[in-house]
Amino acid sequence: MQKFYKFKHNNLEVNKKSSSGGAFTLLSNKIFEKGGIVYGCVLDDEFNAIHIRAENKEIRNKMRGSKYIQSNILKSFDLVASDLKECHKVLFSGTPCQINAMLNYLKQKKISTKELITVEVICHGVGSSRFFHDYVKDKEKKEKSKAVDVCFRSKYRTGQKQDMSIKFKNGKAYHAASTNLDWFYSIYLKNLILRPSCYKCKFAKQDRIADISIADYWEKDETEDYSLIICNTDKGGRLLTNKIDGEFVEINKAKVHQPHMNAPCNKPIDREQFWKVYLYQGYEEVQKKWGNNTLKGRIKYMMAEILQILHITGIVKKMMKRAKND
């Protein structure tokens, strides 16, 4: 029987570096306490998403935070198999389809999963790496400097849970003034750059494939960052029976707002047209037709930047919300 929790780590630095409440850090710490090994996703120096192996918290810390592009897990298959053969406790985190692939591989190799804990993120859909790299290159071109760090969820603005930030070699940084106006997120959230399989994902349902599912915990008017933790198996539940470093509250399933536990993302009717233009005419052209590379889009973004600089974005949003409700 599934159990649902909201969680917030008691270490402020952990919360700052995590996408939401620090659930991945909590779970991986418990594996380290047992002498185990953790697998998770990082961005390499070229901003490719890859899965790596961690025996300590220093390497594990690089895995924190969401990456909204497909990660390469191929090198992890044999490493996980080897660790399990040697009776190490292993935590493997990834999207539901990646966990399904890993479990099928281990089954085919007839390797016991007794010491394996699987942790899945409840997935909106996986974005195109090609589009993401073009996005970063565009930012580098405008800044005239190479990007050295990218964070999909930087928490640059108080109360904003989905900030894109890029640091450059020249010491400057880009912080998205608005999620909906950012050139990556605006396209990603329209579902235009998801993998074809994401629109018919068989894992977007209540019954989960992993021992534990984690996601953002969304609640109306909630300004603090909390993680949603769902224990799907007894094995997952046992990992959370001892001391918990933070606020850990069991909640009613009815309070959980996760659309992709019910159905996959809708496929946009103009997806094929988008990709035809993108592949033959390029990144800037699709931003003109579907994104924010228009006069109206640039003006909106400039206004959002001004509001951000003046620290009055939240005030303006509240006023607009109040006017809409009146």
N, C-alpha and C positions, 0 to 999 in steps of 0.2 A: 504494500500500500504506500503510495506516494505521501511524503510529508513536505510541507512548504514552510520556508523560513525567510525572514528578512534579516540582513546582517550588515553591520558596519564595524570595521576594524577599529580598535581603540588607539592605534598608532596613527597620528595625523599625517605623517610622512608617507605611510603605506596608502592611505586614502588619496593623497595628492597624486601619487604615481599610478594609481589604479583607475580603471574605467569607471567604476562606481564605488562599492563599499569594501573592496579588498578581499573578495571571496577566494580568488585564485591563490593569493598569498596565504590565507588561512589554511586551505586544503594542502598546498604544497609544503608548508611548514610542518604539518602533521606527518607527511611522508618522510621528510628529512629527520624528524624526531625518531622515526623507526629505522633510520639508516638507509632509507630508500633513495630512488632516483626519479627525477621529474623531466618530462618531455613537454615542450611547448613552443609557441611560434615567436619568432623575432624578425626584425628587418635587418638584412645584412647591409654592408657598406654601399651597395648599389640599390638599396631599397627594394630588394626582392624579399618576399615573405618565405621563410624557411623554418622547419622544425629542428630544434637542437636538443641535446641531452644535457642535463644539469645535475651535478652531484653536490652543489652548494648554493647558498642563497645569492651570492654575487652574480652567478651566471643566470640563476632563476629570475632575478630582478629584471633582466633584459626582456623577459617574456611578458611582463605586465602590460596591460593596455590592449585595447582592441586593434586589430588590423583588418580592414574591410576589403582585402584582396585575397586571392587563392594562395595558400602556402604549399610548399613542396615538402611532402612527408616521406618521400621514397627512402632516404637514407636512414630514417627512423625504424623501418620495418625490421631489418636484421639486428639493429641495436637493441630494440625492445625484446625481440626473441631471445637474444643472447643473455640479456639481464634476467629475464624470467627463468631461463634454463639454469642460471646460477643462483636461483631462489632469492633474487633481490625483490624488494617491494618496489613497484613502479606505478607512478601516476602519469597517465597519458591524457593530455588535453587537446581538444580540437573541435572542429565542426562535427555534427552527427554523421555526415557521410564519411568523414575521415576516420572516425571511430569505428564505423561499420566496416570500412576497408581493413583496418588494423585487426579487428576481431576475426574477420574472414581469413586473413593471412595466417594468424596464429592457429586457427582451427585447421586450416589446410596443412600446416606444419606439425599438427598434433602437439602443440605446446600448451601447457596448463596456464590458465589465466587466474588461478587462485590468488596470486600475489599482485594482480593488476587492478588498479582503480582507474576507471575511465571517467573523465570530466568533460562534458560537452557545453559549448556555448549555444544558447538558443538563437538560431541564426536567421537574420533577415534575408540573407542571400550574399553570395560572394561576388565582389566587384572585379572588373577587368584589370589585370596588372598592366596591360599595355596602356589603357586609358590613364591609370594612376601615374605611370612613368611620364606620359606626355604632360600631365598636370604639373608634376614636379619640374620637368624641363622648362615649361612655360614660366613658372615662378623664377627659375634660375635665370632665364633670359631677361625677365623684367628687372630682376635685382642685380644682374651682371655679376653673379657670384654663384659658386657651387653650393648646393644644399648639403649640409652635414648631419642633419637630424630632422626627422619627421615624426610628429605625434598626432594621431587621429583624434585623441581625446585628451587635450592638454589642460583642461580646466583653467584656461587663462582668465575667463570672466566668471565672477561669482554667480552661482546659480545656473550657469550654462553647462550642459552635460556632454556636448558634442562639438567642442572646438577643434579646428584643424590648426596646427602650428608647424612652421618650418623655420629652422635655424640655418643661417648661411655662413660660409667661410669668412666673409668680411665682417662678421660680428652682428649683422642685422638679423631681424626676424620678421616673419609674416605670421600674423594672428588673424584668423578669419573674423571679420566684423559681424558676420551673420552666417549661420549654418546654411540657410536656404539660398543665400547669395554666393556662397563659396563655390568655385568652379568644379570641384570634385563632388561635394555633397549634393549640390543641386541636381546633378545628373544621376548620381547613385540613388538618391531618395525617390527619383522618378522611375526607378527599376529598369533603366535603359541599358545599364552595363553589367547586369547580372549574367552568370553563366546560364545557358539554355536549360540545364537540368534543375536550376533553382526554381523555375516556374512550375515544376511538377514534382517537387521534392516529396518523397514518400516518408520523410522523417518529421515533417511539420504536422505533428499530431500530439495528443495528450500522452499517449504511451511513449516513453522515451527509451532510447537504446543504451544510454550510458548509465553508470552507477549514480552519478550526480550531474544535475544540470545547473548551470549558472547563467545569470543575465542581470540586466538592470532591473531594479525594483521601482516601478512607476506607481505613484499615488498622487491623486489630485492635490494640487497646492503644496506638494512636498518639495522643499528646496534643498534638503540635505541629500547626500549620495548614499544610497543603500544598494546592496546586492540582493538579488533573489537567489536562494539556494533551494533546489529541489532534490530530496533524497529519493531515488527511484528503486533502490535495492537495499536489502539488509546490509550488504557489504558497504555500500555508501553511507548508510546510517551509522554503522559502527565506527566509521572514521570520525564522526562528530559527537561521540558519546563523552569524551573527556573535556577538559578545560578548553573554553573557547575565548580567544583573545578579542573580545568586543561584544557589541550588542547583538544578541542572537535570539530572535523571537519567532515562535511558531505562529503562522498566520493561516487564515482560512483560504482555501483554494479560490473562493469567490472573489477575493481581493486581488488576485493575480491578473494583471493585464499584459498578456503576451500573445498577440494575434497569431504568431507563427507556431503556437502550440495547437492551433486549430486548422490552419491552412497555409500553403505557401504564398509567396508574393504573386500578385497579378502580373501577367505579361502585358506590357503596353502595346497597343495596336500599331504604333509606329516604330516598334523596335527594329524591324528589318530595314526600314527606311533610314533610321538613325545610323545603323551600322554600315549601310551602303555609302552614305555621305561621309562618315568617319573614315572608312578604309580608303576611299578614293579621293576625298577632298581634304581630309585632315582634321586635326583637333580644333583649331580656331573656327573652322566652318561650322562644326556641330555646336560650338558654343554660341554662334550667331543664331542658329536655328532652334536649338533646344535649351541653351544655357543663358549666360549673362553677358556675353560679348556683344551687347547692343548698347545704344545710347541710353535707353531707359534703364537697363541693367547696371550700367556704370554709374549713372546718377544715383540710383538706389543704394549701390554699394558705398559711394562717397558719403551719402547721408548717414548710412549705418556706421561708417568709420568715425564721422564727426560725433555722433551720439556716444560711441564707445569712448572716444578721447575725453569727452565731457562727463563721462560716467553717469549718463542719464538714460541709458538704453532701457533699464528696468522700469523707470518712471514712465517713459513714453509708452511702453508696452501695456502697463497697467491702465493708463489713460485711454488707450485705444480699445482695450478690452471692456472698460467701463462704458465707453461711448457706444460700443457695439451692443452691449446688454441693455442699455437705456432705451 
